[in-house]
């Protein structure tokens, strides 16, 4: 597949990053839990979801890199907040990523040149007809 086939604009690339972040069930659950609270620490999330602290931290980093959550540091602790404006913006961007393109004047469908039937050559048919009738 040629590289040009995969060209995406910045909005589409951002939608892909958010979709990847939310594609993992644990990250989706974490985001829902964070969004349901005003603020939550990594320790609280770890005890709630019952995953290793390193795994939870990794998932939180992916969500933060996608812009879905923000982090507030207070000494050795990290507190996570949902970014509702960013989530709404990503939802809108995802929605528009699948909008049909603007209507353009439609031309009638034509077969590719290699598949078009050529017009019969009258001289060829006459010669073929004469040979078959001998």
Rosetta constraint file for C-alpha pairs under 8 A:
AtomPair CA 1 CA 5 HARMONIC 6.91 0.50
AtomPair CA 2 CA 6 HARMONIC 7.63 0.50
AtomPair CA 3 CA 7 HARMONIC 7.06 0.50
AtomPair CA 8 CA 12 HARMONIC 5.71 0.50
AtomPair CA 8 CA 13 HARMONIC 6.07 0.50
AtomPair CA 9 CA 13 HARMONIC 6.24 0.50
AtomPair CA 10 CA 14 HARMONIC 6.12 0.50
AtomPair CA 11 CA 15 HARMONIC 6.27 0.50
AtomPair CA 11 CA 93 HARMONIC 6.81 0.50
AtomPair CA 11 CA 97 HARMONIC 7.86 0.50
AtomPair CA 12 CA 16 HARMONIC 6.26 0.50
AtomPair CA 12 CA 93 HARMONIC 7.78 0.50
AtomPair CA 12 CA 94 HARMONIC 7.76 0.50
AtomPair CA 12 CA 97 HARMONIC 6.40 0.50
AtomPair CA 13 CA 17 HARMONIC 6.31 0.50
AtomPair CA 14 CA 18 HARMONIC 6.30 0.50
AtomPair CA 14 CA 66 HARMONIC 7.76 0.50
AtomPair CA 15 CA 19 HARMONIC 6.06 0.50
AtomPair CA 15 CA 90 HARMONIC 6.62 0.50
AtomPair CA 15 CA 93 HARMONIC 6.64 0.50
AtomPair CA 15 CA 94 HARMONIC 5.67 0.50
AtomPair CA 15 CA 97 HARMONIC 7.86 0.50
AtomPair CA 16 CA 20 HARMONIC 6.11 0.50
AtomPair CA 17 CA 21 HARMONIC 6.23 0.50
AtomPair CA 17 CA 66 HARMONIC 6.13 0.50
AtomPair CA 18 CA 22 HARMONIC 6.21 0.50
AtomPair CA 18 CA 66 HARMONIC 5.43 0.50
AtomPair CA 18 CA 67 HARMONIC 7.99 0.50
AtomPair CA 18 CA 68 HARMONIC 7.86 0.50
AtomPair CA 18 CA 90 HARMONIC 7.31 0.50
AtomPair CA 19 CA 23 HARMONIC 5.78 0.50
AtomPair CA 20 CA 24 HARMONIC 7.27 0.50
AtomPair CA 21 CA 27 HARMONIC 6.80 0.50
AtomPair CA 21 CA 28 HARMONIC 7.85 0.50
AtomPair CA 21 CA 62 HARMONIC 6.11 0.50
AtomPair CA 21 CA 63 HARMONIC 5.90 0.50
AtomPair CA 21 CA 66 HARMONIC 6.67 0.50
AtomPair CA 22 CA 27 HARMONIC 5.99 0.50
AtomPair CA 22 CA 28 HARMONIC 5.14 0.50
AtomPair CA 22 CA 63 HARMONIC 7.89 0.50
AtomPair CA 23 CA 27 HARMONIC 7.62 0.50
AtomPair CA 23 CA 28 HARMONIC 7.16 0.50
AtomPair CA 24 CA 28 HARMONIC 6.27 0.50
AtomPair CA 25 CA 29 HARMONIC 6.15 0.50
AtomPair CA 26 CA 30 HARMONIC 6.09 0.50
AtomPair CA 26 CA 59 HARMONIC 7.65 0.50
AtomPair CA 27 CA 31 HARMONIC 6.09 0.50
AtomPair CA 27 CA 59 HARMONIC 5.74 0.50
AtomPair CA 27 CA 60 HARMONIC 7.39 0.50
AtomPair CA 27 CA 63 HARMONIC 7.17 0.50
AtomPair CA 28 CA 32 HARMONIC 6.29 0.50
AtomPair CA 29 CA 33 HARMONIC 6.20 0.50
AtomPair CA 30 CA 34 HARMONIC 6.10 0.50
AtomPair CA 30 CA 45 HARMONIC 7.37 0.50
AtomPair CA 30 CA 49 HARMONIC 7.69 0.50
AtomPair CA 30 CA 60 HARMONIC 7.88 0.50
AtomPair CA 31 CA 35 HARMONIC 5.96 0.50
AtomPair CA 31 CA 63 HARMONIC 7.68 0.50
AtomPair CA 31 CA 68 HARMONIC 7.80 0.50
AtomPair CA 31 CA 69 HARMONIC 7.69 0.50
AtomPair CA 31 CA 82 HARMONIC 7.12 0.50
AtomPair CA 32 CA 36 HARMONIC 6.18 0.50
AtomPair CA 33 CA 37 HARMONIC 6.76 0.50
AtomPair CA 34 CA 38 HARMONIC 7.46 0.50
AtomPair CA 34 CA 39 HARMONIC 6.78 0.50
AtomPair CA 34 CA 40 HARMONIC 6.41 0.50
AtomPair CA 34 CA 80 HARMONIC 6.84 0.50
AtomPair CA 34 CA 81 HARMONIC 6.12 0.50
AtomPair CA 34 CA 82 HARMONIC 5.84 0.50
AtomPair CA 35 CA 81 HARMONIC 6.99 0.50
AtomPair CA 35 CA 82 HARMONIC 4.99 0.50
AtomPair CA 35 CA 84 HARMONIC 7.86 0.50
AtomPair CA 37 CA 81 HARMONIC 7.83 0.50
AtomPair CA 38 CA 81 HARMONIC 6.49 0.50
AtomPair CA 38 CA 82 HARMONIC 7.95 0.50
AtomPair CA 39 CA 79 HARMONIC 6.21 0.50
AtomPair CA 39 CA 80 HARMONIC 5.59 0.50
AtomPair CA 39 CA 81 HARMONIC 5.02 0.50
AtomPair CA 39 CA 82 HARMONIC 7.93 0.50
AtomPair CA 40 CA 44 HARMONIC 6.52 0.50
AtomPair CA 40 CA 45 HARMONIC 7.05 0.50
AtomPair CA 40 CA 79 HARMONIC 5.32 0.50
AtomPair CA 40 CA 80 HARMONIC 5.34 0.50
AtomPair CA 40 CA 81 HARMONIC 6.87 0.50
AtomPair CA 41 CA 45 HARMONIC 6.37 0.50
AtomPair CA 41 CA 77 HARMONIC 7.13 0.50
AtomPair CA 41 CA 78 HARMONIC 5.77 0.50
AtomPair CA 41 CA 79 HARMONIC 4.31 0.50
AtomPair CA 41 CA 80 HARMONIC 6.08 0.50
AtomPair CA 42 CA 46 HARMONIC 6.03 0.50
AtomPair CA 42 CA 53 HARMONIC 7.75 0.50
AtomPair CA 42 CA 56 HARMONIC 7.44 0.50
AtomPair CA 42 CA 57 HARMONIC 7.21 0.50
AtomPair CA 42 CA 77 HARMONIC 7.71 0.50
AtomPair CA 42 CA 78 HARMONIC 6.26 0.50
AtomPair CA 42 CA 79 HARMONIC 6.54 0.50
AtomPair CA 42 CA 80 HARMONIC 7.43 0.50
AtomPair CA 43 CA 47 HARMONIC 6.32 0.50
AtomPair CA 43 CA 53 HARMONIC 7.56 0.50
AtomPair CA 44 CA 48 HARMONIC 6.11 0.50
AtomPair CA 45 CA 49 HARMONIC 6.04 0.50
AtomPair CA 45 CA 56 HARMONIC 7.52 0.50
AtomPair CA 46 CA 50 HARMONIC 5.63 0.50
AtomPair CA 46 CA 51 HARMONIC 5.92 0.50
AtomPair CA 46 CA 52 HARMONIC 6.78 0.50
AtomPair CA 46 CA 53 HARMONIC 5.78 0.50
AtomPair CA 46 CA 56 HARMONIC 6.27 0.50
AtomPair CA 47 CA 51 HARMONIC 7.60 0.50
AtomPair CA 51 CA 55 HARMONIC 6.41 0.50
AtomPair CA 51 CA 56 HARMONIC 6.38 0.50
AtomPair CA 52 CA 56 HARMONIC 6.34 0.50
AtomPair CA 53 CA 57 HARMONIC 6.08 0.50
AtomPair CA 54 CA 58 HARMONIC 6.17 0.50
AtomPair CA 55 CA 59 HARMONIC 6.28 0.50
AtomPair CA 56 CA 60 HARMONIC 6.11 0.50
AtomPair CA 57 CA 61 HARMONIC 6.15 0.50
AtomPair CA 58 CA 62 HARMONIC 6.40 0.50
AtomPair CA 59 CA 63 HARMONIC 6.32 0.50
AtomPair CA 60 CA 64 HARMONIC 6.08 0.50
AtomPair CA 61 CA 65 HARMONIC 6.00 0.50
AtomPair CA 62 CA 66 HARMONIC 6.23 0.50
AtomPair CA 63 CA 67 HARMONIC 6.42 0.50
AtomPair CA 63 CA 68 HARMONIC 5.47 0.50
AtomPair CA 63 CA 69 HARMONIC 6.05 0.50
AtomPair CA 64 CA 68 HARMONIC 5.73 0.50
AtomPair CA 64 CA 69 HARMONIC 4.94 0.50
AtomPair CA 64 CA 70 HARMONIC 5.99 0.50
AtomPair CA 64 CA 71 HARMONIC 7.52 0.50
AtomPair CA 67 CA 83 HARMONIC 7.34 0.50
AtomPair CA 67 CA 86 HARMONIC 6.52 0.50
AtomPair CA 67 CA 87 HARMONIC 7.94 0.50
AtomPair CA 68 CA 82 HARMONIC 6.28 0.50
AtomPair CA 68 CA 83 HARMONIC 5.44 0.50
AtomPair CA 68 CA 84 HARMONIC 7.69 0.50
AtomPair CA 68 CA 86 HARMONIC 6.09 0.50
AtomPair CA 68 CA 87 HARMONIC 5.80 0.50
AtomPair CA 69 CA 80 HARMONIC 6.58 0.50
AtomPair CA 69 CA 81 HARMONIC 5.53 0.50
AtomPair CA 69 CA 82 HARMONIC 4.39 0.50
AtomPair CA 69 CA 83 HARMONIC 4.97 0.50
AtomPair CA 70 CA 80 HARMONIC 5.79 0.50
AtomPair CA 70 CA 81 HARMONIC 5.29 0.50
AtomPair CA 70 CA 82 HARMONIC 6.33 0.50
AtomPair CA 70 CA 83 HARMONIC 6.39 0.50
AtomPair CA 71 CA 78 HARMONIC 6.43 0.50
AtomPair CA 71 CA 79 HARMONIC 5.66 0.50
AtomPair CA 71 CA 80 HARMONIC 4.75 0.50
AtomPair CA 71 CA 81 HARMONIC 6.43 0.50
AtomPair CA 72 CA 78 HARMONIC 5.75 0.50
AtomPair CA 72 CA 79 HARMONIC 5.05 0.50
AtomPair CA 72 CA 80 HARMONIC 6.34 0.50
AtomPair CA 72 CA 81 HARMONIC 7.89 0.50
AtomPair CA 73 CA 77 HARMONIC 5.88 0.50
AtomPair CA 73 CA 78 HARMONIC 4.62 0.50
AtomPair CA 73 CA 79 HARMONIC 6.27 0.50
AtomPair CA 74 CA 78 HARMONIC 6.27 0.50
AtomPair CA 74 CA 79 HARMONIC 7.66 0.50
AtomPair CA 83 CA 87 HARMONIC 6.15 0.50
AtomPair CA 84 CA 88 HARMONIC 6.05 0.50
AtomPair CA 85 CA 89 HARMONIC 6.05 0.50
AtomPair CA 86 CA 90 HARMONIC 6.04 0.50
AtomPair CA 87 CA 91 HARMONIC 6.16 0.50
AtomPair CA 88 CA 92 HARMONIC 6.24 0.50
AtomPair CA 89 CA 93 HARMONIC 6.12 0.50
AtomPair CA 90 CA 94 HARMONIC 5.96 0.50
AtomPair CA 91 CA 95 HARMONIC 6.13 0.50
AtomPair CA 92 CA 96 HARMONIC 6.23 0.50
AtomPair CA 93 CA 97 HARMONIC 6.03 0.50
AtomPair CA 94 CA 98 HARMONIC 6.97 0.50
AtomPair CA 95 CA 99 HARMONIC 6.83 0.50
AtomPair CA 111 CA 115 HARMONIC 5.98 0.50
AtomPair CA 111 CA 116 HARMONIC 5.90 0.50
AtomPair CA 112 CA 116 HARMONIC 6.50 0.50
AtomPair CA 120 CA 124 HARMONIC 7.75 0.50
AtomPair CA 120 CA 125 HARMONIC 7.46 0.50
AtomPair CA 121 CA 125 HARMONIC 6.45 0.50
AtomPair CA 122 CA 126 HARMONIC 6.17 0.50
AtomPair CA 123 CA 127 HARMONIC 6.25 0.50
AtomPair CA 124 CA 128 HARMONIC 6.17 0.50
AtomPair CA 125 CA 129 HARMONIC 5.95 0.50
AtomPair CA 126 CA 130 HARMONIC 6.19 0.50
AtomPair CA 127 CA 131 HARMONIC 6.28 0.50
AtomPair CA 128 CA 132 HARMONIC 6.22 0.50
AtomPair CA 129 CA 133 HARMONIC 6.31 0.50
AtomPair CA 130 CA 134 HARMONIC 6.56 0.50
